[in-house]
Structure formats: structure tokens, C-alpha cells
Amino acid sequence: MTGTDSATTGAESVAPLRDAATVVLVRDGGDTGSGGIEVFLQRRVKQMAFAGGVTVFPGGGVDTRDADADLAWSGPDPTWWAQQLGTTDELAQALVCAAVRETFEECGVLLASRSDGSFADPTTLRDERRKLVDKTISFAEFLRAHDLTLRADLLRPLAHWITPKNEKRRYDTRFFLAAMPEGQIADDATSEADVARWVGAADALTAWSDGKHFLLPPTWTQLTEVARFDAVDDLLAAPRTIEPIEPDVSAGQQGLRGLSFAGSERYFASLSDHAVPDIKL
């Protein structure tokens, strides 16, 4: 969402939107001594074409093969998700699939279980994880091959952000919450990130204010929401109405500081003491 390679905002040059899902993976932080809720964050490698060098949550684009795929599903159905996310049943299914698939691809956490409710050991599925990354197999094919059920009940809708019209790459992104499944381990086995770790949500915001890493507005906003809660159960139980947020672009002002969105005054106040890096979006 920065502006060194931003497109103009004329209607004829606005980039098309790509549907995407991002997962805020959380756990209670008592065991590590940090207190509060911890989130799993990744710093994307600088060579990435999108948001290189930026700290993000796991996520990525939808696979259209998942929109009407036949797969085992536990929890709220696509119609419920469509109502929460303001979209069609087909896209809602693809978004939930993308949330679960991207979490597995990017940090090895699998929100899918066997028929008896137990979780498969993700470390035994490394080959399948690679095949999902390179799209050799679809997510539905993966689930069917291993008799796994997608656990939509482990997800909660969190937010909906749309990349502003002045960017060359634009995403229509739904954010989901998910509690870390017991017994699984989030890893850094992805080529897209050079740092991946658990950190307290409040600590991540402090590090941002101190200039130790960079957060784009959607990531900062979700961390701010998570940091309001002391326990994962309370965070997951909190009611939310999901409304799309598309930052406005100030006329004649380029770059990140030209954006306006709910909470932008607080965001820019914490940004004021350090420079905005050259980020390609």
C-alpha cells in the first residue's frame, strides 16, 4: 500500500482485484512469559514481488478450483460464511479453503482433521505441502486423498480489506482468526519469508513503533484488535460485523501517507518517527 510504483487512480487504469485470504493465527502467551495473546508473523523476503520486507500474517490468493469442489467440511457452511463475508456461497467456500490451505503451505499448520476429530501430523505431509504450493494438486484433492475434513469451525471472520485504487497489484482480502491447534507446530519452511515466529500482539505493535519492522495498515489494524484481548477464547468469542475497508487516496499525494482509513490517524502517529521503506505492491 505504498506508492513508489503506484498506478494513477483514473478509472481506466485501476488494477483488477484478486480475491485472497489471510489468517491471524493466535495462541495464549502464558507459556512463553510474554502475556496476552501471541500471533504468528512472517517477514517476507525483500525479493518478493508483493510487499517484500514487510511483516505479515500467513495468507495468499484463492484457487478457483476450490469454489465448488466436493470436500468434507465441518463447521459453519459456505452459506453462513457468505453472509459473514458479504459474498457468494462459491467464493465463500474458496476463501475458507484458501485460509486453511495457505496456513498449511506457509507455516505447516493444518486446520483439517481425520473423521474421528484427531489432527493429522503435518510433518508427514511435506510432499503434499510442496505440491499444494506449486499447484500440482488442488486443496480438495489433498483432503480427499488423506480422508481429511476441513475444519471451518476453527476459523472466525475478522476483517475485510481492499487494496486502494492507486496500486498496481490489488487484493480483495478477507482476514480470518484461528487458534493454534494443540500439538501442531508453526514453522518457517517457506521460501516467502526470512523470519517467522510467534510474538505477542502488543509486542509486535511496540516493535513497529520503534521502527524494528514494518506493518502495512491491515496488519497493524488486526494486531491492534488482537491486542485488546487477554485470552484467545475471548478474542474468538467477540462478535464482529465485517465491513469492507478500502483506504481513500488523497488527491495529489502519493504513497502510504496519502491514504485515509478508519484508524489512520493513530497509524500515522506511530509511524511518524521512522521512514517508510520502499515497498513494492
Summary of the structure (lengths in Angstrom):
residues: 281
radius of gyration: 18.3
end to end distance: 6.1
largest distance: 58.4
contacts: 895
relative contact order: 0.22
helix: 33%
strand: 23%
